[in-house]
Amino acid sequence: MSKHKNMQTWVQTFLDGNYLYFESVDAYPQVRTMIPEYGDYKIFEDVLGNKKKGYTFAFVGYEQIDTGTSDVNSDNMDKFELFSEWLETQQDNKNFPDLGDNTYKYEIIPLQNMANLSGVDENGLAKYMFGVRIEYWEK
């Protein structure tokens, strides 16, 4: 399998049976997708030729919001906070995606401390985004 499919499979385990889209955005409540940053860029290369690389992606989700004072909007943020907590657990348990042969020393780096509300359509459907980078070494 490709590293992209492996990443999708790894993140899919967070969703407990709900399907994770990959670079496809159907804007409906409770839809989740991951959108990778293009390229698996090299961060550093040591004198032995070992490369430190990063796979960066956005975890995107849609939820209906409330323009009033109900708990709907804070409940939405709680849903995405669960993803952040899941990432911390994966790091603690050293449960990393398979990014190919000769890879080692993984680190999960959340790029923010909570999901950003990145837009709301005319029907009150909110788009939330959470950035993540997986850093690893490749021989």
C-alpha positions in Angstrom: 0.0 0.0 0.0 1.0 3.6 -0.5 1.9 5.9 2.3 -1.3 7.9 1.5 -3.5 4.8 1.9 -1.6 3.8 5.1 -2.2 7.3 6.5 -5.9 7.1 5.6 -6.2 3.7 7.2 -4.4 4.9 10.3 -6.7 8.0 10.8 -9.7 5.9 9.9 -9.2 3.9 13.2 -10.2 7.1 15.0 -13.6 7.3 13.4 -15.0 4.0 14.8 -16.7 2.8 11.6 -17.5 6.2 10.0 -15.8 6.5 6.6 -12.9 8.9 6.1 -12.7 10.6 2.8 -9.4 11.4 1.2 -9.1 14.7 -0.7 -12.8 14.6 -1.3 -15.1 17.0 0.5 -18.8 16.2 0.6 -20.1 19.0 2.8 -22.6 17.3 5.1 -22.8 17.1 8.9 -20.4 14.5 10.4 -18.4 14.1 7.2 -14.6 13.7 7.8 -11.8 13.9 5.3 -8.1 14.2 5.3 -6.3 16.5 2.9 -2.5 16.0 2.7 -0.1 18.8 2.0 1.4 17.9 -1.3 4.9 16.4 -1.0 6.6 14.4 1.6 9.2 17.0 2.2 12.7 16.5 3.6 13.3 18.5 6.8 16.9 17.5 7.4 19.6 15.1 6.0 22.5 13.9 8.1 26.0 13.1 6.9 25.1 9.4 6.5 22.2 10.2 4.1 19.4 9.6 6.6 16.5 11.9 6.0 14.1 13.5 8.4 10.8 13.9 6.6 7.4 15.2 7.4 3.9 14.1 6.2 1.5 17.0 6.9 -2.3 16.9 6.5 -5.5 18.6 7.6 -8.2 16.6 9.3 -11.4 18.3 8.1 -14.9 17.9 9.4 -18.3 19.4 8.9 -21.0 20.1 11.6 -24.1 22.1 11.8 -23.8 25.2 14.0 -26.2 27.2 16.0 -26.4 31.0 15.8 -28.1 31.1 19.2 -26.8 30.3 22.7 -27.2 26.5 22.8 -24.3 24.0 23.4 -24.2 22.9 19.8 -21.1 24.9 18.9 -19.1 24.0 22.0 -20.1 20.3 21.5 -18.7 20.6 17.9 -15.4 21.7 19.3 -15.4 18.8 21.7 -15.8 16.4 18.8 -12.6 17.7 17.3 -10.8 17.8 20.6 -11.3 14.1 20.7 -9.1 13.8 17.6 -6.4 15.8 19.3 -6.6 13.5 22.3 -6.5 10.4 20.0 -3.3 11.8 18.4 -1.7 12.1 21.9 -2.6 8.6 22.7 -1.1 7.3 19.5 2.1 9.1 20.3 2.2 7.7 23.8 1.5 4.2 22.6 3.9 4.5 19.7 1.1 3.6 17.3 2.3 5.2 14.1 1.2 4.9 10.4 3.4 2.8 8.1 5.2 5.3 5.9 7.3 2.9 4.0 10.4 0.7 4.3 13.4 1.9 6.2 11.4 4.4 8.3 11.9 4.9 12.0 11.7 7.3 14.9 8.2 8.7 14.3 6.7 11.7 16.1 3.1 13.1 15.8 3.0 16.8 15.9 -0.4 18.6 16.2 0.0 21.9 14.4 -2.6 23.6 16.6 -4.2 23.0 19.9 -7.8 22.9 18.6 -9.6 22.8 15.3 -10.1 26.1 13.5 -13.6 27.1 12.3 -12.6 27.8 8.7 -15.9 28.7 7.2 -19.7 28.6 7.5 -22.0 28.2 4.5 -25.4 29.9 4.1 -27.2 26.9 5.7 -25.1 27.0 8.9 -22.8 24.1 8.0 -19.4 24.8 9.6 -16.1 23.5 8.3 -13.5 22.7 10.9 -9.8 22.0 10.2 -7.1 20.5 12.4 -3.5 20.4 11.1 -1.1 17.5 11.9 2.4 16.5 10.8 4.0 13.1 11.2 7.8 13.5 11.3 9.9 10.4 10.8 13.4 9.3 9.7 14.1 7.4 6.5 17.3 5.5 5.9 
